Structures are given as C-alpha cells and as structure tokens.
Amino acid sequence: MDEDRLNMEIRKFLKEVGVTSQREIERVLREGSIKGSTLHLKMVLTSKDVPSLEHVVEHEIKVA
C-alpha cells in the first residue's frame, strides 16, 4: 500500500472513531446518565493483529 493510500485509510478510521464517539458522548449527556459534573473518558486503541499495540487516551469533560 502506498503512503498516500495508507494515510487516507487511517484518516477514514479516525473520522469514524471521532464521529461515533461524539454521538455516544452526546447521547449519554442527553439521557442524563452522568453522575456528577465531570465525565471521565478513556479511549483504548488495540489491534487483534498486533498484540503489542495499546494506545490509551484519557480525558475529563466538565459538564456542569
């Protein structure tokens, strides 16, 4: 796979992750499922093809 095509595939994946994650965060906010004034988030990137891949991103969103 050439570098440009690889870059496009990665960007498509990241766009899907971003859009669907935002929808899920907005859904739980609308439903009032959050206890307290902070939403603690954690995203874990893994691959069944590369067991050594584990990238963790954690973030807090103030909701009140």
N, C-alpha and C positions, 0 to 999 in steps of 0.2 A: 504494500500500500504506500502510495507516495505521501509526502509530508502534508501537502495541502488537503488531501482527502482525509487523512488521519485527523488533522485539525478540525475539519468540518464535522466529522463523526463525534469527536469529543465535545464540540460546541453544541451539537444536537442533544447529546446526552445531558449535558449540564443545563441546557434550557429546559428540558423535560423535568429534571430534578427540581429546578428553581420554580417553575410554574406550578407543578403539582404540590410541592411543599408549601408554597404560599397559599394555595387553595385550602390545604388541610389546616394550616395555622388560622386562617380566616374563619374556617368552619368551626373550630373549637372555640374561638372567640365569640362568634355569633351564638353558639349554643350555651355559652356561659359555663363551660366545663372547667374553667381555670379557677383554682383556689388561690386567693391572694392577689397581689398586684404585680407579680413577676411571672413570666412564662420562661422556664428553663428549657432550652432546646439543645439537642445533641444530634448531629448527623454523622453516621459512620459509613465510610466507603470501603467496601471489601469486594473481592472477586473470587469466585469459586475456582477460577483458572490460575490465580496467583495467590496462594495462601499467605504469603508474606505481605500482601497489600492490606493495610489497615490504616486509614486516614480518618482522624476524629476531629470534628469541629464542634465547639460548644459556644453557646451564646445565650444571653438573657435579654428578654424584651420586657420593658416596663409597660404594663397595660392599663395602669391606673395613675 
